[in-house]
Amino acid sequence: MVVLKTVMLLIAGLLSVLAVRHVMREMQPVKVKANSRPSRPQAMRRLRQDPRTGIYYPEN
């Protein structure tokens, strides 16, 4: 009976260690590559107002 309890304790300990290792591995931060675009600001567009309608249009 003592042998059976010891074997069950060892199996439970081994499974616990494996479960903890699996959880710790899943909690590691995932390496994700950032989308690297050149960080240049876009040029400001100048707007021109149509005198009749008052609507602004970009200058070309």
Residue, then its C-alpha position, 0 to 999 in steps of 0.5 A: m500500500v505504501v508503494l502504491k501511494t509513493v508511485m502515485l505521489l511521484i506521478a502526481g509530482l511529475l505531472s505537476v512539474l510538466a504542467v507548470r513548465h507548459v504554462m510558463r512556456e506559454m506565458q513567454p512574450v511572443k516575438v512579433k516583428a513591428n511593421s517598420r515604415p519610414s517615420r517621415p511626416q506626410a506633406m501638408r496639403r494646401l487647400r484652395q477655396d472655390p469662391r462660388t461654392g465655398i468648398y475647399y479643394p487641394e492644390n495640385 
